[in-house]
């Protein structure tokens, strides 16, 4: 019998609770690109690594014509396939075509592309205006994420693109919590200083 009460967290943020046991996810906000009965796939949006987009483009031997992106950080997307790039970006207009390997994210205005052609478009000055590039992704097997949520490992809230693209990195965790109406100090083990 199918479980009609199955939760679908696609296009939601996972916000790591204090005390998160997995060090990959301490203080993390994960944007969930896909959540099905087979499992879940997401990208951490608030953990920049020591690589700028200009370095990534040099590594794949592409010029970067978008000066606005040159100093943008590359992010740790999660512990799976950390040598692969994942590009979270605003949905392309219908006449703008698509990339070879793009996942449209249901319920949102975002897409996730893993093929090099999105980088080629960016290198020529085209491509999506708002992007977040990660190395690696976060993955959960069937039922694993639901179990972690059941153990209070994560809070969930509908994702807002402005948290991903327009909010300073250091404020993304608190901003995601504020979507739930939660003051981060309410979750802290420490007494009240901001």
C-alpha positions, 0 to 999 in steps of 0.5 A, spaced: 500 500 500 502 506 498 504 511 503 499 517 501 502 521 507 509 521 504 512 528 505 515 532 499 520 537 501 523 539 494 524 546 493 525 547 501 530 549 505 533 544 510 536 547 516 541 544 520 539 544 528 544 545 533 547 539 535 547 536 528 552 530 529 554 530 521 560 535 521 559 536 514 552 539 515 553 543 522 550 550 521 548 548 514 542 550 510 541 545 504 536 547 498 533 541 496 533 540 489 529 533 489 525 529 494 522 522 492 521 516 495 527 514 492 531 519 496 533 526 496 538 531 493 540 537 495 546 543 495 549 546 501 548 554 500 552 557 505 559 554 506 563 557 501 570 553 499 577 556 498 575 557 490 573 563 486 569 562 480 575 565 476 579 559 479 574 554 477 573 557 470 581 556 469 581 549 471 576 547 466 580 552 461 574 557 460 575 564 460 570 568 464 567 574 461 562 575 467 566 580 471 560 580 476 561 572 477 569 572 478 570 573 485 564 569 487 565 563 491 564 556 489 560 552 495 561 545 498 555 542 496 555 536 500 560 530 501 557 526 495 561 527 488 565 533 490 569 533 484 563 534 480 560 541 479 553 543 480 550 549 478 543 552 481 540 557 477 534 561 476 530 558 470 531 560 463 526 563 459 523 558 455 526 561 448 533 561 452 533 554 450 536 548 455 542 545 457 544 538 456 543 536 463 538 540 467 533 538 472 527 543 473 525 543 480 518 543 481 514 548 485 520 553 484 523 558 479 530 554 479 534 549 475 540 545 477 545 544 471 551 539 471 553 539 464 559 543 462 555 547 457 552 552 462 559 554 464 560 555 457 554 560 456 557 563 462 564 564 460 561 568 453 557 573 458 551 569 457 547 564 461 543 565 467 544 571 471 543 568 478 547 562 480 550 558 485 556 553 484 557 548 488 562 542 488 559 536 490 552 535 493 548 532 499 544 525 498 540 521 502 537 514 501 530 512 501 527 514 508 534 517 510 532 524 510 525 523 513 528 519 519 533 525 520 528 530 520 524 525 525 530 525 530 530 533 530 536 533 525 533 538 521 528 544 520 524 545 514 521 551 510 519 553 503 525 556 500 526 563 497 531 564 492 533 571 495 536 567 501 540 563 496 542 569 491 541 575 495 543 574 502 550 575 504 553 568 506 554 569 513 546 571 514 543 565 510 542 560 516 539 566 520 535 568 514 532 561 513 530 560 520 527 567 520 522 564 514 520 560 520 519 565 525 525 563 529 530 567 532 536 563 532 538 565 539 532 561 541 535 554 538 542 556 541 545 553 547 548 559 550 544 565 553 542 571 550 547 575 546 546 576 539 
